[in-house]
Amino acid sequence: MFKSQLFIVDANHNNFNTEWVYQPDDELYDPDQPSGSWVPLPLDNKSDHQNMLNVYGCAFFRYGLQGESQWLNILMGRESPPTVNFSKINISAEKAKPHVLVDDFQDADAKENALTGTNTFKNFSADQKSLDQSTKYFTRNSFFGDTKGIITQLTASSGNMKMDLNKIYDLNKREIWLRAAEVLQSTTPATPAEFSLGVEDKDGHSAFISVNHIGGIIRPFKRRDITKVEKAPSGGLLISYTDERSKTMMKTFAFPTACFQKENSKLNLKRIVAIHIRNADKTPIVYDQIQIY
C-alpha cells in the first residue's frame, strides 16, 4: 500500500476540472481583508491547475495500477516535475512497510513508542489524540485529515522529546521520515513553527537538523465561506463572509541520515539508539508516523 496527498497553495476546486463553469467573482478574494471588500488573490490559472493534476494523477495511477516504480519519486516529493511549480506543492506520503516504524501514535500511551522503547519529554506537554475537523486543539475546525498523532507544546524556553529505539540500529544510508503540522490556535503566528530532528548514538554523540533545511512546515491556509456577492455602487463587488476559517494539513519530511554526520563527525550512524525532536518554538506542533526507510 502507498499513500500520497498533495496540499497545493493558491489552488481551488473550480480550476481542476472542465465541467464547472469558472466564476472568478466567487473565488478570488483575500481572506485577510474584512467582509465587504474585494481584493483578488493570486490563484494559479486553470491550465496550471490541470497540468498539476495530469502530472500527479498519471504518476499515481501508473505506479499504483501498472507498478511503474520510476513514478514513486515524484509522488514522494523526491523529484520535481519540470512542468509544474513545485514550490507550491506540499506532499504527505507513506509506504506500507518502512524499514523501521518508530512510532505511529495510534495508542493512548505517549510514553511508549512502537518499538516498546520509552518516549521521554523535557519541557514538553504531549497528548496523543485522534485528529480530524472536530479536534479541539485546532480552532475553527482547521485540521483536514483523519489520523492520530501527538500534539506537543513547550512548557519552558526549549524542549526535547527523546524516543528510545530499544536497541542499536544501523542508520547508515537511511532516511528518517515524519509528518508534521503547525497547530492553529486563536491566531496564526507571524512566523512558521520550527523544530529540529536529531539522532543519538550508543556513545552519546548526537546531531540535529532543522526542518527549515528541507522545506519547512506549511502555514495554515486562510479561507472563508462566501455567503453573498453583490454589486457595489462604485462598480466593484461586495463580498460577505461567514466566520474566518483555516485549513491545516500535514506534510512529510524526509531527513537523510548522512546529513546528521555532516553536523557531527563523531556521530556513528551504525550505532543509533535514539531519535530526538527538539523545539524552541512556542507554537504547538503535531507529529505523526515517524519511520525509518
C-alpha positions, 0 to 999 in steps of 0.5 A, a space after each residue: 500500500 502507498 499513500 500520497 496527498 498533495 496540499 497545493 497553495 493558491 489552488 481551488 476546486 473550480 480550476 481542476 476540472 472542465 465541467 464547472 463553469 469558472 466564476 472568478 467573482 466567487 473565488 478570488 478574494 483575500 481572506 485577510 481583508 474584512 467582509 465587504 471588500 474585494 481584493 483578488 488573490 493570486 490563484 494559479 490559472 486553470 491550465 496550471 491547475 490541470 497540468 498539476 493534476 495530469 502530472 500527479 494523477 498519471 504518476 499515481 495511477 501508473 505506479 499504483 495500477 501498472 507498478 511503474 516504480 520510476 513514478 514513486 519519486 515524484 509522488 514522494 516529493 523526491 523529484 520535481 516535475 519540470 512542468 509544474 511549480 513545485 514550490 507550491 506543492 506540499 506532499 504527505 506520503 507513506 509506504 506500507 512497510 518502512 524499514 523501521 516504524 518508530 512510532 505511529 501514535 495510534 495508542 493512548 500511551 505517549 510514553 511508549 513508542 512502537 518499538 516498546 522503547 520509552 518516549 521521554 519529554 523535557 519541557 514538553 506537554 504531549 497528548 496523543 489524540 485522534 485528529 480530524 475537523 472536530 479536534 479541539 486543539 485546532 480552532 475553527 475546525 482547521 485540521 483536514 485529515 483523519 489520523 492520530 498523532 501527538 500534539 506537543 507544546 513547550 512548557 519552558 524556553 526549549 524542549 526535547 522529546 527523546 524516543 528510545 529505539 530499544 536497541 542499536 540500529 544501523 542508520 547508515 544510508 537511511 532516511 528518517 521520515 515524519 509528518 508534521 503540522 503547525 497547530 492553529 490556535 486563536 491566531 496564526 503566528 507571524 512566523 512558521 513553527 520550527 523544530 529540529 530532528 536529531 539522532 543519538 548514538 550508543 556513545 552519546 554523540 548526537 546531531 540535529 537538523 532543522 526542518 527549515 533545511 528541507 522545506 519547512 512546515 506549511 502555514 495554515 491556509 486562510 479561507 472563508 465561506 462566501 455567503 453573498 456577492 453583490 454589486 457595489 455602487 462604485 462598480 466593484 463587488 461586495 463580498 460577505 463572509 461567514 466566520 474566518 476559517 483555516 485549513 491545516 494539513 500535514 506534510 512529510 519530511 524526509 531527513 537523510 541520515 548522512 546529513 546528521 554526520 555532516 553536523 557531527 563527525 563523531 556521530 556513528 550512524 551504525 550505532 543509533 539508539 535514539 531519535 530526538 525532536 527538539 523545539 524552541 518554538 512556542 507554537 504547538 506542533 503535531 507529529 505523526 508516523 515517524 519511520 525509518 526507510 
